[in-house]
Amino acid sequence: MQQKNKKVLITGANGFLGSNVARELFRKGYEVKLMIRPSANVSVISDIPSEIFYGDISKEEEVMKAVEGCDFVVHTASVTGQWGITFKEYEQVNVTGTKNVVKACLAHQVERLIHISTANTIGPGNKSKPGTELNSFALLYVNSGYINSKYIAQQYVLEQVERAKLPAVIINPTFMVGEYDAKPSSGKLILHGINKRLVFYPPGGKNFVHIKDVCSGIISALEIGKIGDCYLMAGENLSYKEFFNLLNQVSGQDPILIRIPEFVLKIGGIMGTLSGIFSPVPRKLTYSSAYMLCLSNYYLGKKSERELMLKYTPIENAIENALKWFRENDYC
């Protein structure tokens, strides 16, 4: 279904996913409107012909103005950091911001809202039985402010689909890899493994997906996604060791890989959490982040292949694209 001349608002448009999906939507013939914070760095989106709207996602009146005149909304804005962030900060953007977007979409009668959640609002599995959309939320006990706030936001969107006939589709991406990761976010994992003689890696693993596949899934969801459904965007399940081996193949480097024992990570996480109680200085490792690094965090993307017609790209290609972009932009 071609949607030429339809206007799409992308919240968080200068972020990793936001900038990529904005670029892809424009390429597909959509008119794009980009909502970003007034203080945001716009260099990563400066080449995209678009309307820029400066506003705060946590302020209802500003979101109302941003959504006005748009046919679709892709809500990517989110606090995603794992360290040194209070739950109040997560809640302000991930929960309150989502409620504001939903209210604005209902008020302006948009044709469809694509809400970007996370795979971890769905219970993960192991390699032999990866998590699917049928799995219930299973990570509350990890006490991750990011995961918990994204789950609350997702449930609110689904509730409004039922109660207010909100025309929304949920996208649940796994760990996205690719170019234009300007901050960087997931790209930190790649940068961790580059230009070192020793690379320490955690014992767990996760699902990795090419950022361009997630963008394709979002556009398909705009056009053919089922209202009220969740779609995992899940590429390849890899242990961290397997990921760094792929990175080494792509980069042509040969560092020594050293596995961090699970008990060492978790003890370090406990110490980080305890010290955070007595000091305002952000800790890079907490118990919840250490636990996630030890987890078999694996998923399956078959539903998106079947219903959104996605064909997943080998993650080696995503690593190659990301590394090329990082090198061209002097990150490594």
Steps between C-alpha positions, in 0.01 A plus 500: 500500500667824390455797734657780294433854626396370841666684789672302776614646832807326647565573866859471620604552140867571572544166675642182349168351390326833445760631256511173307123465468462867403751451219324185380152652516615795289657262251167316476316820409354605834510858624688499829467725804770454763436573867817563699599676820602868465853413619539196273791454261348490150815406305386140447173615336622815326503327159133392520252736326247545779302727728665542839285544810680589822315377805507305825333158485406529870291815439149418376437832326821475298425145389150612395654763274751254359236242402268758343474454123664156499347182358729262688722507808809285562583537868868419550583755772627321808754510779701184429814538714562234760724683747466801728132567420221519756165334443341846506705594193395181320138558599493862381596410142414133453164503681374860517637572151317198360174605668536843343557347156193277540281793606619705203443213256144455625431875497628545144357167377822373344470201273757295689745520789809282495621471858861389536538283808775248572532123466552475876133580571459144368661211686826380338593139440808292429646410161299180470176675596528877442242744630198580280207743517309233694737533798388715793708768672765316703769752601331706773730344761808640321391845626607682184351848484521492123327164453233566762413846364480366144267222617271751675492713185427202276215386722353850494503504119334158483241611757414803285465278193230312689330788683536794260541322164854637467635382161837387636751228417784402735852436370735309734857525365788299641859641504528719192827534308582725206605844378402848623546398866625849582478499881589199488257255663525135398816594312682513833527122478680526166728777624578288806644231275702721263870594518578290807734211567276361774120498477304399808153365433207395723369143517151563363364575156220680318318538173651744250311666214602730215362852557380508138290188558330673794429802276351272235286338769374838621400604148325167442320544832379842384354342190395145589560444873208373706359755746567398859767244412862481614780412255844389607776628271752223563793401280775265625551350846868522596700464817726797569798285407340416164426869444860606566627221276284641219626850576858374474429339163349822367767730644799282414623515859601214726482600868505250783145440624465454876174386657396682818368241751135544589565526873756778444251707297222452752721585799613812316136583429402461866788726604396759241139495618597531868746782438231682302285512813763706682634707213331707226778414254355278221625140499563333165432155640200416718355166595222525240744582217737222615211254506399591145858448379488145637157418357419285197288777347381330181198560274335390176373732225280256306178696551648811338630288213157347451273803550724798414686324216841566657817326384773532760849606399800302631633680808848493349374759248367719782836488679679587175266798436536627857877464507538676165287792624691523829834505317384758246381725784815457715348301783774239479 
